[in-house]
């Protein structure tokens, strides 16, 4: 809900490239596949674990 309120859509959060699936992290949404805690969400970035995804 926090990500949606910050302007993130389902494609950017959960999207997966149809031809490769989740095999490449750079072709996946931000929440696929990291099993890490999301600490903070803004309109520009999300803190996942110790990393920041833009």
C-alpha beads as a LAMMPS data file, in Angstrom:
LAMMPS data file: protein, C-alpha beads

54 atoms
53 bonds

1 atom types
1 bond types

-500.0 500.0 xlo xhi
-500.0 500.0 ylo yhi
-500.0 500.0 zlo zhi

Masses

1 110.0

Atoms # bond

1 1 1 0.000 0.000 0.000
2 1 1 2.875 2.366 0.802
3 1 1 4.489 1.731 -2.585
4 1 1 1.195 2.310 -4.415
5 1 1 0.654 5.554 -2.488
6 1 1 4.169 6.651 -3.526
7 1 1 3.326 6.108 -7.208
8 1 1 4.827 2.655 -7.882
9 1 1 2.674 0.459 -10.137
10 1 1 2.419 -3.344 -10.206
11 1 1 4.673 -3.635 -13.269
12 1 1 7.581 -1.851 -11.557
13 1 1 7.094 -3.810 -8.329
14 1 1 6.263 -7.318 -9.558
15 1 1 6.891 -7.323 -13.311
16 1 1 8.893 -10.096 -14.963
17 1 1 10.183 -10.132 -18.558
18 1 1 7.930 -12.623 -20.413
19 1 1 10.750 -14.239 -22.413
20 1 1 13.293 -14.705 -19.587
21 1 1 11.197 -14.823 -16.434
22 1 1 13.037 -14.000 -13.202
23 1 1 16.410 -15.377 -14.322
24 1 1 17.854 -11.846 -14.648
25 1 1 17.301 -9.432 -11.800
26 1 1 17.633 -6.389 -14.059
27 1 1 14.552 -7.520 -16.022
28 1 1 12.371 -7.939 -12.941
29 1 1 10.292 -5.643 -10.811
30 1 1 11.814 -4.433 -7.567
31 1 1 10.213 -7.076 -5.367
32 1 1 11.145 -10.054 -7.575
33 1 1 13.049 -12.072 -6.334
34 1 1 14.767 -10.506 -3.252
35 1 1 13.558 -12.132 -0.017
36 1 1 14.655 -9.051 1.923
37 1 1 12.734 -6.604 4.066
38 1 1 11.555 -3.378 2.458
39 1 1 12.552 -0.572 4.835
40 1 1 11.369 2.584 3.092
41 1 1 9.465 3.543 -0.059
42 1 1 9.419 6.932 -1.786
43 1 1 8.328 8.019 -5.256
44 1 1 11.961 7.860 -6.459
45 1 1 13.486 4.847 -4.643
46 1 1 12.930 1.935 -2.296
47 1 1 15.293 0.645 0.386
48 1 1 15.389 -3.164 0.239
49 1 1 17.714 -4.815 2.721
50 1 1 20.871 -2.687 2.659
51 1 1 20.412 -1.655 -0.990
52 1 1 18.506 1.168 -2.627
53 1 1 16.596 0.491 -5.850
54 1 1 15.645 3.389 -8.136

Bonds

1 1 1 2
2 1 2 3
3 1 3 4
4 1 4 5
5 1 5 6
6 1 6 7
7 1 7 8
8 1 8 9
9 1 9 10
10 1 10 11
11 1 11 12
12 1 12 13
13 1 13 14
14 1 14 15
15 1 15 16
16 1 16 17
17 1 17 18
18 1 18 19
19 1 19 20
20 1 20 21
21 1 21 22
22 1 22 23
23 1 23 24
24 1 24 25
25 1 25 26
26 1 26 27
27 1 27 28
28 1 28 29
29 1 29 30
30 1 30 31
31 1 31 32
32 1 32 33
33 1 33 34
34 1 34 35
35 1 35 36
36 1 36 37
37 1 37 38
38 1 38 39
39 1 39 40
40 1 40 41
41 1 41 42
42 1 42 43
43 1 43 44
44 1 44 45
45 1 45 46
46 1 46 47
47 1 47 48
48 1 48 49
49 1 49 50
50 1 50 51
51 1 51 52
52 1 52 53
53 1 53 54
